[in-house]
Amino acid sequence: MSMVFQSIGIIAKQDDKMVYETVRSLYEYLTAKNLKICVDDNAQQCLDKNAVNCIDVNLMHSEIDLAIVVGGDGTLLAAAQSMVPFDVPVVGINRGRLGFLTDILPENMHQYLDQILQGEYFKEVRTVLSAKLIRNKNEMAQCLAINDIVVHARHVVRMIELETRVAGEHLNALRADGLIVSTPTGSTAYALSGGGPIMHPSTATTLLVPICPHTLSNRPIVVDDNSKIEIIYSEHNEVNGIAAADGQMEHEMLPGDRIKIEKSDKPLILIQPKNYSYFKVLRTKLNWSKQP
C-alpha cells in the first residue's frame, strides 16, 4: 500500500539531548520506507550532517506534505508558524513536559506513524488568531498565534490600563497586569493559569482572560471566534507594553497603540492517531481521575 504522505519534514527542539535518540530513530524509520525526508537545523545536529537534506524551517513548506515535530508544545508552536499559511499538516512527538499538542510518545512513535502514513488518522483543525499592531493608523507588525496573544507591561510587573472592544462594541476598560486573548487550543496554556475555562478545540470561540485584574468582578469571557477584537493600550500608561504571540514573538506597544485580533483564514492542521481523544489528553496531562 502506498503512503499517504510522501515527503516528510523533521523539526526538532533546539539543543536538547533528549531529542537526539528520537530524531535518529525517526529518520531511520522514515528512510526505511523510502520516503523523501528533509530536516531543520536542529534535527541535523542529531544526525550525520553529510547524509541529510537540511532546509530552513521557514522554507520547508514547499518541500513537504507533512511536518513531524520532535519536542514540546513550544517547538510545535514555533514550527506551526511556518506551516499554517501553507496548509501543511503537523504531527507532534512529545519530548517536552506536558505535551498537549505533541501527544505521541517516543515509545509509541513507530506504531502510530505506521497508521498515519497509511491514512489511518484523525485530522484535527485548530483555530489560529491573526493580529495586527497599529500605531497612528500605521500597521507596525502582524503575526499569527496558535495559543494566544498576550498584552502586558514591558520589563516590569505593573498594572496597566487597556480598553477592549469586541465586534466594534466597547467591552470594558481594564486595569490589570495584562490581558490574554486565547484560542480553544490556548485555553490549557497561560489562560488556564489566569483562571480561564478549558475549551474543547472544536468550539468556535475566543477567550479573553484578564491577568490579575484590579476589580475582582472582572472575569474571563468567551466570545464567538468570528468576533473581531481590539485592545487599546491606554495613553495614560506610564510604561511601554508588549504584545506577545504564543510567548515567542514580541512586539513593543506604546501608549495609544492598539492591536486588532481576528480568526485567521488558515487553521492549524494537526494529525492525530485514529484513537485520539481530547478528554483522555486532559485526564492524562492534568492528572484527573481515571475512567471508572
C-alpha positions as CSV (number, residue, x, y, z in Angstrom):
1,M,0.0,0.0,0.0
2,S,1.4,3.4,-1.0
3,M,2.0,6.1,1.7
4,V,-0.5,8.9,2.1
5,F,2.4,11.3,2.8
6,Q,5.4,11.1,0.5
7,S,7.6,14.0,1.7
8,I,8.3,14.4,5.4
9,G,10.0,17.2,7.3
10,I,11.6,16.6,10.7
11,I,11.7,19.6,13.0
12,A,13.4,19.2,16.4
13,K,13.7,21.1,19.7
14,Q,16.9,23.1,19.9
15,D,19.9,21.9,22.0
16,D,18.1,19.2,23.8
17,K,19.9,15.8,24.2
18,M,16.6,14.1,24.9
19,V,15.6,14.5,21.3
20,Y,18.7,13.1,19.8
21,E,17.8,9.4,20.0
22,T,14.2,10.1,19.0
23,V,15.3,12.0,15.9
24,R,17.8,9.3,14.8
25,S,15.1,6.6,15.3
26,L,12.6,8.6,13.4
27,Y,15.0,9.3,10.5
28,E,15.9,5.7,10.2
29,Y,12.3,4.6,10.3
30,L,11.3,7.0,7.5
31,T,14.3,6.2,5.4
32,A,13.4,2.5,5.5
33,K,10.1,3.4,4.0
34,N,11.8,5.2,1.0
35,L,10.2,8.5,1.8
36,K,11.6,11.8,0.8
37,I,13.0,13.4,4.0
38,C,14.3,16.8,4.9
39,V,15.3,18.2,8.3
40,D,15.7,21.5,10.0
41,D,19.0,22.7,11.6
42,N,18.2,21.3,15.0
43,A,17.3,17.9,13.6
44,Q,20.5,17.9,11.5
45,Q,22.6,18.2,14.7
46,C,21.3,14.8,15.8
47,L,22.3,13.1,12.5
48,D,25.2,12.6,10.1
49,K,25.3,16.1,8.6
50,N,26.5,14.8,5.3
51,A,23.7,12.3,4.8
52,V,20.7,14.5,5.2
53,N,18.8,17.2,3.3
54,C,18.8,20.2,5.6
55,I,16.3,23.1,4.8
56,D,15.5,26.2,6.7
57,V,12.2,25.6,8.6
58,N,10.7,28.7,7.1
59,L,11.2,27.3,3.6
60,M,10.4,23.7,4.4
61,H,6.7,24.0,3.5
62,S,7.5,24.0,-0.2
63,E,9.2,20.6,0.0
64,I,7.0,18.6,2.3
65,D,3.4,17.4,2.7
66,L,3.8,16.5,6.5
67,A,5.8,18.0,9.3
68,I,6.9,15.9,12.2
69,V,7.9,17.9,15.2
70,V,10.1,16.3,17.9
71,G,10.0,18.3,21.2
72,G,7.4,20.0,23.3
73,D,4.4,22.2,22.6
74,G,6.7,25.3,22.3
75,T,8.7,23.6,19.5
76,L,5.4,22.7,17.7
77,L,4.0,26.2,18.1
78,A,7.2,27.7,16.6
79,A,7.2,25.2,13.7
80,A,3.5,25.8,13.0
81,Q,4.1,29.4,12.3
82,S,5.8,28.3,9.0
83,M,3.3,25.6,8.2
84,V,-0.1,27.2,8.9
85,P,-0.1,29.7,5.9
86,F,0.6,26.8,3.5
87,D,-1.8,24.2,4.9
88,V,1.0,21.8,5.8
89,P,-0.3,19.3,8.4
90,V,1.7,18.7,11.6
91,V,2.2,15.7,13.9
92,G,4.0,16.0,17.3
93,I,6.3,13.6,19.0
94,N,6.4,14.5,22.7
95,R,9.9,15.3,24.1
96,G,8.8,18.1,26.3
97,R,6.8,18.3,29.5
98,L,3.0,18.3,29.4
99,G,2.6,18.0,25.6
100,F,-1.0,19.0,24.9
101,L,-0.1,19.3,21.2
102,T,2.8,16.8,21.0
103,D,0.9,13.9,22.4
104,I,2.6,10.9,20.7
105,L,5.3,9.3,23.0
106,P,8.6,8.2,21.5
107,E,8.0,4.6,22.6
108,N,4.7,4.5,20.6
109,M,6.1,6.5,17.7
110,H,6.6,3.8,15.1
111,Q,3.2,2.2,15.9
112,Y,1.3,5.4,15.4
113,L,3.3,6.6,12.4
114,D,2.6,3.3,10.7
115,Q,-1.1,4.1,11.0
116,I,-0.8,7.8,10.0
117,L,1.4,7.0,6.9
118,Q,-1.2,4.5,5.7
119,G,-4.0,7.1,6.1
120,E,-5.4,5.9,9.4
121,Y,-5.5,9.1,11.3
122,F,-7.7,11.8,12.7
123,K,-7.3,15.3,11.1
124,E,-7.9,18.0,13.7
125,V,-8.4,21.6,12.6
126,R,-7.4,24.2,15.3
127,T,-8.3,27.9,15.2
128,V,-5.4,30.3,14.7
129,L,-5.5,34.0,15.6
130,S,-4.2,36.8,13.3
131,A,-3.1,40.0,15.0
132,K,-2.0,43.4,13.7
133,L,-0.3,46.1,15.8
134,I,-1.5,49.6,14.8
135,R,0.3,52.9,15.7
136,N,-1.1,56.2,14.4
137,K,-3.1,54.3,11.8
138,N,0.0,52.6,10.5
139,E,0.5,48.8,10.7
140,M,3.7,48.2,12.6
141,A,3.6,44.4,12.8
142,Q,1.5,41.3,12.2
143,C,1.6,37.8,13.5
144,L,-0.2,34.5,14.0
145,A,-0.9,32.8,17.2
146,I,-2.0,29.2,17.8
147,N,-2.3,29.6,21.6
148,D,-2.7,33.2,22.5
149,I,-2.0,36.9,22.2
150,V,-1.0,38.5,25.5
151,V,-0.7,42.2,26.2
152,H,1.3,43.2,29.4
153,A,3.7,45.8,30.7
154,R,7.3,45.7,29.3
155,H,10.1,44.7,31.7
156,V,8.2,45.4,34.9
157,V,5.3,43.8,36.8
158,R,3.0,46.8,36.8
159,M,-0.7,47.4,36.4
160,I,-1.7,48.8,33.1
161,E,-4.8,50.2,31.5
162,L,-6.5,48.6,28.5
163,E,-9.7,49.2,26.6
164,T,-11.2,46.1,24.9
165,R,-13.7,46.2,22.1
166,V,-15.5,43.2,20.6
167,A,-17.1,43.4,17.2
168,G,-16.7,47.2,17.4
169,E,-18.5,47.4,20.8
170,H,-16.9,48.6,24.0
171,L,-16.5,45.7,26.4
172,N,-14.6,47.2,29.3
173,A,-11.8,49.5,30.5
174,L,-9.4,47.1,32.3
175,R,-6.9,47.9,35.0
176,A,-4.8,44.7,35.3
177,D,-1.3,43.2,34.8
178,G,-2.4,42.4,31.3
179,L,-4.9,40.6,29.1
180,I,-4.8,37.1,27.4
181,V,-6.8,36.6,24.1
182,S,-6.8,32.8,23.6
183,T,-7.9,30.2,21.1
184,P,-9.5,27.0,22.4
185,T,-6.1,25.4,22.0
186,G,-4.5,28.0,24.3
187,S,-7.2,27.5,26.9
188,T,-4.9,24.9,28.5
189,A,-1.9,27.2,28.5
190,Y,-1.5,30.7,30.0
191,A,-5.2,31.3,30.1
192,L,-5.8,28.3,32.3
193,S,-3.3,29.8,34.9
194,G,-5.3,33.0,34.8
195,G,-8.5,31.2,35.8
196,G,-10.0,30.7,32.4
197,P,-12.1,27.7,31.4
198,I,-10.9,24.8,29.3
199,M,-12.5,25.0,25.9
200,H,-12.7,22.0,23.6
201,P,-10.7,22.6,20.4
202,S,-13.8,22.1,18.3
203,T,-15.6,25.1,19.8
204,A,-15.9,28.2,17.7
205,T,-14.8,30.5,20.5
206,T,-12.2,33.0,21.6
207,L,-11.4,33.5,25.3
208,L,-10.5,36.8,27.0
209,V,-8.8,36.4,30.3
210,P,-7.6,39.4,32.4
211,I,-4.3,38.9,34.3
212,C,-4.6,39.9,38.0
213,P,-7.4,42.4,37.4
214,H,-7.7,45.3,39.9
215,T,-11.5,44.8,40.0
216,L,-12.2,41.3,41.1
217,S,-15.6,41.2,39.3
218,N,-13.6,41.4,36.0
219,R,-13.8,37.8,34.9
220,P,-12.9,35.8,31.8
221,I,-15.3,36.0,29.0
222,V,-15.9,33.7,26.0
223,V,-17.0,35.2,22.6
224,D,-17.7,33.9,19.1
225,D,-14.4,33.3,17.2
226,N,-15.7,35.4,14.3
227,S,-15.7,38.4,16.6
228,K,-13.0,41.0,15.8
229,I,-11.3,42.1,19.0
230,E,-9.4,45.3,19.5
231,I,-7.2,46.1,22.5
232,I,-6.1,49.7,23.0
233,Y,-3.0,50.3,25.1
234,S,-4.2,53.4,27.0
235,E,-2.4,56.7,26.6
236,H,-2.5,57.0,30.4
237,N,0.0,54.2,30.8
238,E,3.4,55.4,32.1
239,V,5.3,52.4,30.8
240,N,5.5,50.7,27.3
241,G,3.9,47.4,26.8
242,I,4.4,44.1,25.0
243,A,2.1,42.2,22.7
244,A,3.4,38.5,22.7
245,A,2.2,35.8,20.3
246,D,2.4,32.3,21.8
247,G,5.0,33.6,24.2
248,Q,7.6,33.6,21.5
249,M,7.2,36.6,19.2
250,E,7.1,40.0,21.0
251,H,6.3,43.5,19.7
252,E,6.6,46.7,21.7
253,M,3.4,48.7,22.4
254,L,3.5,52.4,23.1
255,P,0.7,54.3,24.9
256,G,-2.1,54.8,22.3
257,D,-1.2,51.7,20.3
258,R,-3.8,49.2,19.5
259,I,-3.8,45.6,18.5
260,K,-6.5,44.1,16.2
261,I,-7.2,40.4,16.6
262,E,-9.4,38.1,14.4
263,K,-9.6,34.5,13.4
264,S,-7.1,33.6,10.7
265,D,-8.3,32.3,7.4
266,K,-5.8,29.5,7.8
267,P,-6.1,27.0,10.7
268,L,-3.5,24.7,12.2
269,I,-4.0,21.1,10.8
270,L,-2.9,18.6,13.4
271,I,-2.6,14.9,12.5
272,Q,-3.6,12.7,15.5
273,P,-3.7,8.9,15.9
274,K,-7.0,7.4,15.0
275,N,-7.8,6.6,18.6
276,Y,-7.1,10.2,19.7
277,S,-9.3,11.6,22.5
278,Y,-9.0,15.1,23.7
279,F,-10.7,14.2,27.0
280,K,-8.1,11.4,27.5
281,V,-5.4,14.0,26.9
282,L,-6.9,16.2,29.7
283,R,-7.2,13.3,32.1
284,T,-3.6,12.3,31.5
285,K,-1.9,15.8,31.4
286,L,-3.9,17.3,34.2
287,N,-3.9,14.2,36.4
288,W,-7.6,14.0,36.6
289,S,-9.4,10.9,37.9
290,K,-9.3,7.9,35.6
291,Q,-12.3,6.4,34.0
292,P,-14.1,4.0,36.4
